[in-house]
């Protein structure tokens, strides 16, 4: 893959991108823990393809 290929650029990790990843992980870590919270009371419709 040539150096100028945008697909290759997306795979490169430099100091700036690693710093941005670290900041994003810190943002996620600050989010409230959703464990045990009911997010919706809508039921899920189950479709069984076995014909039973």
C-alpha positions as CSV (number, residue, x, y, z in Angstrom):
1,X,0.0,0.0,0.0
2,X,1.6,3.4,-1.0
3,X,2.4,5.9,1.8
4,X,-0.1,8.4,0.4
5,X,-3.0,5.9,0.6
6,X,-5.7,7.3,3.0
7,X,-6.4,3.7,4.2
8,X,-2.8,3.4,5.4
9,X,-3.0,6.8,7.1
10,X,-6.0,5.7,9.1
11,X,-3.9,2.8,10.5
12,X,-1.0,4.9,11.6
13,X,-0.6,5.7,15.3
14,X,1.4,8.8,16.1
15,X,1.7,10.7,19.4
16,X,-1.3,12.9,18.6
17,X,-3.6,10.0,17.8
18,X,-2.5,8.0,20.9
19,X,-3.1,11.1,23.0
20,X,-6.6,11.5,21.5
21,X,-7.3,7.9,22.2
22,X,-6.2,8.3,25.8
23,X,-8.5,11.4,26.3
24,X,-11.4,9.5,24.8
25,X,-10.9,6.6,27.2
26,X,-10.8,9.0,30.1
27,X,-14.1,10.5,28.9
28,X,-15.6,7.0,28.8
29,X,-14.3,6.3,32.3
30,X,-16.0,9.4,33.7
31,X,-19.4,8.3,32.4
32,X,-21.8,6.9,35.1
33,X,-21.9,3.2,35.5
34,X,-25.2,1.9,33.9
35,X,-25.1,-1.5,35.7
36,X,-28.5,-2.4,37.0
37,X,-30.3,0.5,35.3
38,X,-33.4,-0.1,33.3
39,X,-33.0,1.9,30.1
40,X,-36.3,1.0,28.5
41,X,-39.5,-0.8,29.5
42,X,-40.3,-1.8,25.9
43,X,-40.5,-5.5,25.4
44,X,-38.6,-7.3,22.8
45,X,-40.6,-9.2,20.2
46,X,-39.0,-12.6,19.6
47,X,-39.5,-14.2,16.2
48,X,-38.9,-17.9,16.1
49,X,-38.1,-19.3,12.7
50,X,-38.5,-22.9,13.6
51,X,-42.3,-22.8,13.2
52,X,-43.1,-23.8,16.8
